[in-house]
Each structure stands twice: as structure tokens, then as C-alpha cells.
Amino acid sequence: MTKKETATFVIQKVQPGLLGLMDGSVSTLAPIFATAGLTGEPIKAFYVGLAASLGAGISMGLAEALSDDGTVTGRGSPIVRGAITAFATALGGMLHTLPFLISDLHTALHFAYIVVVCELLLIAFIRYRFMETPLLKTILQVIVGGGIVFLLGIYLGGIAS
């Protein structure tokens, strides 16, 4: 790939996917973990996570598709960008939602914690690989940002229950 082809790939495919993955992974943390703490029932956290992931996927996909038609910015087809963003957002939210299908809350939480850390590290790696952000810097940025939202969800779930 030439430098121009690589830049086009990054702006048209990687960036919408990264945007979705980051949003889905981070924005669904607080509702899922707060629900788990409030109810003590993993299946309820699963359904909140499912709703949040799919709703966020639709919302983010539409936002990306409607943000521009790509002619001025060179960002490519709005439908393709929207679909990539929608899928990545829903996927990012569902990855740490799936452990809540486990009926034991403590086991579900431990698996979800591991998945969250893996998601955040994957986001950091994608930023490092495609956005040429220094690896340590991107890990710190992603972990701190995700950690704040994660702790908010745990805190709210704990104080309200």
C-alpha cells in the first residue's frame, strides 16, 4: 500500500471502527456495572448491556453516517462508515456484556473485568498500530479514560444498593 492508500484506509475504515469500539467499550460500562451492583442479578445486567450496546450502535452508526457525505473530507461513503461504526460500537459494548450470562454474579464480574481490560488494551493497540500514537501513551490514555467510567459504574451501583 502506498502512503496515500494507507491514509485513506485509516480515515475511511480504521477511524470509524476505532470510534465505535471506543464508544461501545466505554459508554456501556457504567450502566452494566451499576445494574449488576444494584440488582445483584447478572441477567439483568446482561439485558441492560444488550440494550445499551445495540442502542449505542444504532446511534453511533447514524451519527457517523450523517456527519458528512465524505466528498469534502475524503472520509468515504457515509453508509460504509456508519455501518463500520455501528458494528464496532455494538461489538465493543457486547464483549463485556456477555459474561453476565453467567448466573453467578461474582464469576460474571471477574470475567467482565478481564474482558474490559482486554478491550482497552485492544483499543490502545489499534491506536498505536494505525494512528501511530506511542504505545505507553495510548495505553495510559485509554486505561485512565475507561477506568474512570468503569469506577463510576461500580460506585453508583454500590451506593444505590
C-alpha positions as CSV (number, residue, x, y, z in Angstrom):
1,M,0.0,0.0,0.0
2,T,1.2,3.5,-0.8
3,K,1.2,6.1,1.9
4,K,-1.9,7.7,0.4
5,E,-3.8,4.4,0.2
6,T,-2.8,3.7,3.9
7,A,-4.1,7.1,4.9
8,T,-7.3,6.6,3.0
9,F,-7.8,3.1,4.7
10,V,-7.2,4.6,8.1
11,I,-9.6,7.6,7.7
12,Q,-12.3,5.6,5.9
13,K,-12.2,2.2,7.8
14,V,-10.0,2.2,10.9
15,Q,-11.1,5.5,12.3
16,P,-14.8,4.7,12.2
17,G,-14.2,1.3,13.7
18,L,-12.0,2.7,16.4
19,L,-14.5,5.4,17.2
20,G,-17.2,2.7,17.5
21,L,-15.1,0.3,19.5
22,M,-14.1,3.1,21.9
23,D,-17.6,4.3,22.4
24,G,-19.2,0.9,22.8
25,S,-16.5,-0.3,25.2
26,V,-16.5,2.8,27.4
27,S,-20.1,4.2,27.3
28,T,-21.7,0.9,28.3
29,L,-19.5,0.2,31.3
30,A,-21.3,2.4,33.8
31,P,-24.9,1.2,33.1
32,I,-23.9,-2.5,33.1
33,F,-21.8,-2.5,36.2
34,A,-24.2,-0.2,38.0
35,T,-27.1,-2.6,37.2
36,A,-25.0,-5.6,38.4
37,G,-24.4,-3.8,41.7
38,L,-28.0,-2.5,42.1
39,T,-29.7,-5.8,41.4
40,G,-27.2,-8.4,42.2
41,E,-28.6,-10.3,39.2
42,P,-26.3,-10.9,36.2
43,I,-29.1,-11.5,33.7
44,K,-30.5,-8.0,34.4
45,A,-27.0,-6.5,33.8
46,F,-26.9,-8.6,30.6
47,Y,-30.1,-7.1,29.3
48,V,-29.1,-3.6,30.2
49,G,-25.8,-4.2,28.4
50,L,-27.6,-5.6,25.4
51,A,-29.9,-2.7,25.2
52,A,-27.1,-0.2,25.7
53,S,-24.8,-1.8,23.1
54,L,-27.5,-2.1,20.4
55,G,-28.9,1.4,21.1
56,A,-25.4,2.9,21.1
57,G,-24.6,1.0,17.9
58,I,-27.6,2.4,16.1
59,S,-27.0,5.9,17.5
60,M,-23.3,6.0,16.7
61,G,-23.8,4.5,13.2
62,L,-26.4,7.1,12.3
63,A,-24.2,9.9,13.8
64,E,-21.2,8.8,11.7
65,A,-23.3,8.3,8.5
66,L,-25.0,11.7,8.8
67,S,-21.8,13.6,9.9
68,D,-20.7,14.3,6.3
69,D,-21.1,12.7,2.9
70,G,-17.4,12.3,2.5
71,T,-16.9,14.5,-0.5
72,V,-15.3,17.4,1.3
73,T,-13.4,15.4,3.9
74,G,-12.4,12.4,1.8
75,R,-13.8,10.1,4.6
76,G,-15.5,7.9,2.1
77,S,-19.0,6.5,1.9
78,P,-21.2,7.6,4.8
79,I,-23.1,4.3,4.7
80,V,-19.9,2.2,4.9
81,R,-18.5,4.4,7.7
82,G,-21.8,4.3,9.5
83,A,-22.1,0.5,9.2
84,I,-18.5,0.1,10.5
85,T,-19.1,2.4,13.4
86,A,-22.4,0.8,14.3
87,F,-21.0,-2.7,14.2
88,A,-17.9,-1.7,16.2
89,T,-19.9,0.1,18.8
90,A,-22.3,-2.8,19.4
91,L,-19.4,-5.2,19.5
92,G,-17.5,-3.0,22.0
93,G,-20.5,-3.0,24.3
94,M,-21.4,-6.6,23.9
95,L,-17.9,-8.0,24.7
96,H,-18.1,-7.2,28.4
97,T,-21.8,-7.8,28.5
98,L,-21.6,-11.5,27.5
99,P,-20.0,-12.6,30.9
100,F,-23.3,-11.6,32.6
101,L,-24.9,-14.7,31.0
102,I,-23.1,-16.5,33.8
103,S,-25.6,-16.9,36.7
104,D,-23.1,-16.3,39.5
105,L,-22.6,-12.6,39.9
106,H,-19.0,-12.8,41.3
107,T,-17.9,-15.1,38.5
108,A,-19.6,-12.9,35.9
109,L,-18.0,-9.8,37.3
110,H,-14.5,-11.3,37.3
111,F,-14.8,-12.4,33.7
112,A,-16.2,-9.0,32.7
113,Y,-13.3,-7.2,34.4
114,I,-10.9,-9.3,32.4
115,V,-12.8,-8.6,29.2
116,V,-12.8,-4.8,29.9
117,V,-9.0,-4.8,30.4
118,C,-8.6,-6.8,27.1
119,E,-10.9,-4.4,25.3
120,L,-9.0,-1.3,26.5
121,L,-5.7,-2.9,25.6
122,L,-7.0,-3.7,22.1
123,I,-8.1,-0.1,21.6
124,A,-4.7,1.1,22.7
125,F,-3.0,-1.3,20.3
126,I,-5.2,-0.2,17.4
127,R,-4.4,3.4,18.2
128,Y,-0.7,2.5,18.4
129,R,-0.7,0.5,15.1
130,F,-2.8,2.7,12.9
131,M,-2.7,6.2,14.5
132,E,1.0,6.0,15.3
133,T,0.4,7.0,18.9
134,P,3.2,5.9,21.2
135,L,2.1,2.7,22.9
136,L,2.7,3.7,26.5
137,K,0.9,7.0,26.0
138,T,-2.1,5.4,24.3
139,I,-2.4,2.6,27.0
140,L,-2.4,5.3,29.7
141,Q,-5.0,7.4,27.9
142,V,-7.3,4.5,27.2
143,I,-6.9,2.9,30.6
144,V,-7.4,6.1,32.5
145,G,-10.5,7.1,30.4
146,G,-12.1,3.6,30.6
147,G,-11.1,3.3,34.3
148,I,-13.0,6.5,35.2
149,V,-16.2,5.3,33.6
150,F,-15.8,1.8,35.0
151,L,-15.3,3.1,38.5
152,L,-18.3,5.4,38.1
153,G,-20.5,2.4,37.3
154,I,-19.2,0.4,40.3
155,Y,-19.6,3.4,42.6
156,L,-23.1,4.1,41.5
157,G,-24.1,0.5,41.7
158,G,-22.6,0.3,45.2
159,I,-24.1,3.4,46.8
160,A,-27.6,2.9,45.4
161,S,-27.9,-0.7,46.6
